[in-house]
Amino acid sequence: MLTGLSVSNFAVAKNITLDLDPGLTVLTGETGAGKSILVGALLVGLGGRWQQEYLRDGADKSIVELVFHLGDSQRDLLPDSSVLEDGEVVLSRTIDSEGKSRVRIGGSLANLTALKETSSRLVDVHSQFEAQSLLDPKVHLLMLDRYAGPDNLAILDEFRAQAKKLDALLEELVQIRTSENDRRQRIDYISYELDQFEQVSPQEGEDESLNAERTRLSNIQRLADLAQTIRLSLEGSDEQQGIRSLNRIAQRSFADLSRIDPKASEIGGMIDIIEANAQEALFFISSYINSLTFDPDRLQVVEDRLAVLGKLTRRFGSSLADAFEGIEKLKKELERLSRSEERLSTIENEIELERKNLSLLGEKLVRSREKAAQRLSEEVVAQLGDLALEKAKFSVQFQLLPPGEDKYIGIFGEKCGFGGTGPQYCEFVISTNPGEKEKSIQKVASGGELSRIMLALKVILSEVDQTPTLIFDEVDTGVGGRIGEMIGRKLAKLSQRRQVICITHLPQIACFGDTHLLIQKTQGEDETTIACLELARRGRVDELARMLSGDRVTPISLKHAEEMLLQAQKIKGQ
């Protein structure tokens, strides 16, 4: 469960620390008090999208930290249980003024992907945006597969792996089926390119060595001048002394020095080394000068060869190495094209075998989903009955994907297409009024009904996923007090098995909370901040009364609030 939330410099939330308890925690506050800011910080801490306006004015970074406590039976929820310390794991995200994130999981640096993967196993967030996602049928199949359980997901994973194999074979078949004329033209083109390459007959690294030689030949005079300067520095001239003549002076001085002070004898060896090195360097530089001969014919040969290599290189890339790599690819393609005819019959047999295997897996997946769909429909109807939709009918409609020319499998004798989600798609259909046919959710459900349908699905899926913490934001969108009470009952019941955190504006929901947190905004002369207070019973009565009657709290609203709390406690105790 989520035991702690710490937020620093997130919009007007300067510094908030919450200690969270099991059961149902409700967060309330006036419109504009900062509930959405706290939810935004929570989502960012779970790996959600960061927006630069979240950074508090004048701050250099925002920090969101979440602390989770997991029991022994929940350790497997984490991708890496080694991040646990005494049953706790801390998820931390710091975002600087440039929007760069630093993520830590259990104190160790991690990336945003790892944060999302870890947090998704610990927290499930229900928001108004997510309720709207129910209007997209693509989401329906994802939910159904989650509900169907691990065995179903294992079949789906196997189907995906087999589908990739068949896709690869079909892609190869398309290439092989390229018209014979196109194939011949391609073979002729590749053969020409290979012949041109052979005529040039380049050597690996030849362009680099020729460029070095061209640089040398083009700078003979400059090289000679520099070498002559080195020789004069070593040997000396009539105008200046060189290293050797200066060293001979040093030798004569050393002879006198050593006669006076024998302890300085080591210096003589060093001077001799200088003489030997200078003599060797002089020999080398003299030989180098003698080797410098300007050869215009050789320079032209080098230039011509580089031009030929450059023309060859530009056909394949920016260097001779690119040309060698390109030629190897052409050789492999030529080999494949040359044996494509014999491959055609082989690959067609392989495709048929893979198609049969994938068809069997597809039928297995379809059966698994249909069984799960029946169970899901019954459970959703039961849940909706508890949410003032007693007459609702709910079911899952399936349809096979349309087949392609070659991309198809057979499902119970019917040809269909396939993809990463299997051979079919599905859509949730519902009827909320007696006598009406079941229709697409987007055509039938109002905002309030959409929230209740999503709540029903969340309650059901929470049993499958074993997610420790469920967060509901705006679950009461579009509903009134009577239905709000039913939602409150549902959340209270759910909180007996999971930690539930609910942000609400309905007192009929808030009264069911085991813990009630009040979000308040404080405006000073220089800054605006928000605070989060845990309410005792007297404070809860006052807040419920405010939610009931607005700014003018009356004795009647206070009495009503007290009665709501008592009734909620009685219901939870049943």
Secondary structure in CASP SS format (residue, H / E / C, confidence):
PFRMAT SS
TARGET T0000
AUTHOR 0000-0000-0000
METHOD secondary structure of the structure
MODEL  1
M C 1.00
L E 1.00
T E 1.00
G E 1.00
L E 1.00
S E 1.00
V E 1.00
S E 1.00
N E 1.00
F E 1.00
A C 1.00
V C 1.00
A E 1.00
K E 1.00
N E 1.00
I E 1.00
T E 1.00
L E 1.00
D E 1.00
L C 1.00
D C 1.00
P C 1.00
G C 1.00
L E 1.00
T E 1.00
V E 1.00
L E 1.00
T E 1.00
G C 1.00
E C 1.00
T C 1.00
G C 1.00
A C 1.00
G C 1.00
K H 1.00
S H 1.00
I H 1.00
L H 1.00
V H 1.00
G H 1.00
A H 1.00
L H 1.00
L H 1.00
V H 1.00
G H 1.00
L C 1.00
G C 1.00
G C 1.00
R C 1.00
W C 1.00
Q C 1.00
Q H 1.00
E H 1.00
Y H 1.00
L E 1.00
R C 1.00
D C 1.00
G C 1.00
A C 1.00
D C 1.00
K E 1.00
S E 1.00
I E 1.00
V E 1.00
E E 1.00
L E 1.00
V E 1.00
F E 1.00
H E 1.00
L C 1.00
G C 1.00
D H 1.00
S H 1.00
Q H 1.00
R H 1.00
D H 1.00
L H 1.00
L C 1.00
P C 1.00
D C 1.00
S H 1.00
S H 1.00
V H 1.00
L C 1.00
E E 1.00
D C 1.00
G C 1.00
E E 1.00
V E 1.00
V E 1.00
L E 1.00
S E 1.00
R E 1.00
T E 1.00
I E 1.00
D E 1.00
S C 1.00
E C 1.00
G C 1.00
K C 1.00
S E 1.00
R E 1.00
V E 1.00
R E 1.00
I E 1.00
G C 1.00
G C 1.00
S E 1.00
L E 1.00
A E 1.00
N C 1.00
L H 1.00
T H 1.00
A H 1.00
L H 1.00
K H 1.00
E H 1.00
T H 1.00
S H 1.00
S H 1.00
R H 1.00
L H 1.00
V E 1.00
D E 1.00
V E 1.00
H E 1.00
S C 1.00
Q H 1.00
F H 1.00
E H 1.00
A H 1.00
Q H 1.00
S H 1.00
L H 1.00
L H 1.00
D C 1.00
P H 1.00
K H 1.00
V H 1.00
H H 1.00
L H 1.00
L H 1.00
M H 1.00
L H 1.00
D H 1.00
R H 1.00
Y H 1.00
A H 1.00
G C 1.00
P H 1.00
D H 1.00
N H 1.00
L H 1.00
A H 1.00
I H 1.00
L H 1.00
D H 1.00
E H 1.00
F H 1.00
R H 1.00
A H 1.00
Q H 1.00
A H 1.00
K H 1.00
K H 1.00
L H 1.00
D H 1.00
A H 1.00
L H 1.00
L H 1.00
E H 1.00
E H 1.00
L H 1.00
V H 1.00
Q H 1.00
I H 1.00
R C 1.00
T C 1.00
S C 1.00
E H 1.00
N H 1.00
D H 1.00
R H 1.00
R H 1.00
Q H 1.00
R H 1.00
I H 1.00
D H 1.00
Y H 1.00
I H 1.00
S H 1.00
Y H 1.00
E H 1.00
L H 1.00
D H 1.00
Q H 1.00
F H 1.00
E H 1.00
Q H 1.00
V H 1.00
S C 1.00
P C 1.00
Q C 1.00
E C 1.00
G C 1.00
E H 1.00
D H 1.00
E H 1.00
S H 1.00
L H 1.00
N H 1.00
A H 1.00
E H 1.00
R H 1.00
T H 1.00
R H 1.00
L H 1.00
S H 1.00
N C 1.00
I H 1.00
Q H 1.00
R H 1.00
L H 1.00
A H 1.00
D H 1.00
L H 1.00
A H 1.00
Q H 1.00
T H 1.00
I H 1.00
R H 1.00
L H 1.00
S H 1.00
L H 1.00
E H 1.00
G E 1.00
S C 1.00
D C 1.00
E C 1.00
Q C 1.00
Q E 1.00
G C 1.00
I H 1.00
R H 1.00
S H 1.00
L H 1.00
N H 1.00
R H 1.00
I H 1.00
A H 1.00
Q H 1.00
R H 1.00
S H 1.00
F H 1.00
A H 1.00
D H 1.00
L H 1.00
S H 1.00
R H 1.00
I H 1.00
D C 1.00
P H 1.00
K H 1.00
A H 1.00
S H 1.00
E H 1.00
I H 1.00
G H 1.00
G H 1.00
M H 1.00
I H 1.00
D H 1.00
I H 1.00
I H 1.00
E H 1.00
A H 1.00
N H 1.00
A H 1.00
Q H 1.00
E H 1.00
A H 1.00
L H 1.00
F H 1.00
F H 1.00
I H 1.00
S H 1.00
S H 1.00
Y H 1.00
I H 1.00
N H 1.00
S H 1.00
L C 1.00
T C 1.00
F C 1.00
D C 1.00
P H 1.00
D H 1.00
R H 1.00
L H 1.00
Q H 1.00
V H 1.00
V H 1.00
E H 1.00
D H 1.00
R H 1.00
L H 1.00
A H 1.00
V H 1.00
L H 1.00
G H 1.00
K H 1.00
L H 1.00
T H 1.00
R H 1.00
R C 1.00
F C 1.00
G C 1.00
S C 1.00
S C 1.00
L H 1.00
A H 1.00
D H 1.00
A H 1.00
F H 1.00
E H 1.00
G H 1.00
I H 1.00
E H 1.00
K H 1.00
L H 1.00
K H 1.00
K H 1.00
E H 1.00
L H 1.00
E H 1.00
R H 1.00
L H 1.00
S H 1.00
R C 1.00
S H 1.00
E H 1.00
E H 1.00
R H 1.00
L H 1.00
S H 1.00
T H 1.00
I H 1.00
E H 1.00
N H 1.00
E H 1.00
I H 1.00
E H 1.00
L H 1.00
E H 1.00
R H 1.00
K H 1.00
N H 1.00
L H 1.00
S H 1.00
L H 1.00
L H 1.00
G H 1.00
E H 1.00
K H 1.00
L H 1.00
V H 1.00
R H 1.00
S H 1.00
R H 1.00
E H 1.00
K H 1.00
A H 1.00
A H 1.00
Q H 1.00
R H 1.00
L H 1.00
S H 1.00
E H 1.00
E H 1.00
V H 1.00
V H 1.00
A H 1.00
Q H 1.00
L H 1.00
G H 1.00
D C 1.00
L C 1.00
A C 1.00
L C 1.00
E C 1.00
K C 1.00
A C 1.00
K E 1.00
F E 1.00
S E 1.00
V E 1.00
Q E 1.00
F E 1.00
Q E 1.00
L E 1.00
L C 1.00
P C 1.00
P C 1.00
G C 1.00
E C 1.00
D C 1.00
K C 1.00
Y C 1.00
I E 1.00
G E 1.00
I E 1.00
F C 1.00
G C 1.00
E E 1.00
K E 1.00
C E 1.00
G C 1.00
F C 1.00
G E 1.00
G C 1.00
T C 1.00
G E 1.00
P C 1.00
Q E 1.00
Y E 1.00
C E 1.00
E E 1.00
F E 1.00
V E 1.00
I E 1.00
S E 1.00
T C 1.00
N C 1.00
P C 1.00
G C 1.00
E C 1.00
K C 1.00
E C 1.00
K E 1.00
S E 1.00
I H 1.00
Q H 1.00
K H 1.00
V H 1.00
A C 1.00
S C 1.00
G H 1.00
G H 1.00
E H 1.00
L H 1.00
S H 1.00
R H 1.00
I H 1.00
M H 1.00
L H 1.00
A H 1.00
L H 1.00
K H 1.00
V H 1.00
I H 1.00
L H 1.00
S H 1.00
E H 1.00
V H 1.00
D H 1.00
Q C 1.00
T C 1.00
P C 1.00
T E 1.00
L E 1.00
I E 1.00
F E 1.00
D E 1.00
E C 1.00
V C 1.00
D C 1.00
T C 1.00
G C 1.00
V C 1.00
G C 1.00
G H 1.00
R H 1.00
I H 1.00
G H 1.00
E H 1.00
M H 1.00
I H 1.00
G H 1.00
R H 1.00
K H 1.00
L H 1.00
A H 1.00
K H 1.00
L H 1.00
S C 1.00
Q C 1.00
R C 1.00
R C 1.00
Q E 1.00
V E 1.00
I E 1.00
C E 1.00
I E 1.00
T C 1.00
H C 1.00
L C 1.00
P H 1.00
Q H 1.00
I H 1.00
A H 1.00
C C 1.00
F C 1.00
G C 1.00
D C 1.00
T E 1.00
H E 1.00
L E 1.00
L E 1.00
I E 1.00
Q E 1.00
K E 1.00
T E 1.00
Q E 1.00
G C 1.00
E C 1.00
D C 1.00
E C 1.00
T E 1.00
T E 1.00
I E 1.00
A E 1.00
C E 1.00
L E 1.00
E E 1.00
L C 1.00
A C 1.00
R H 1.00
R H 1.00
G H 1.00
R H 1.00
V H 1.00
D H 1.00
E H 1.00
L H 1.00
A H 1.00
R H 1.00
M H 1.00
L H 1.00
S H 1.00
G C 1.00
D C 1.00
R C 1.00
V C 1.00
T C 1.00
P H 1.00
I H 1.00
S H 1.00
L H 1.00
K H 1.00
H H 1.00
A H 1.00
E H 1.00
E H 1.00
M H 1.00
L H 1.00
L H 1.00
Q H 1.00
A H 1.00
Q H 1.00
K H 1.00
I H 1.00
K H 1.00
G H 1.00
Q C 1.00
END
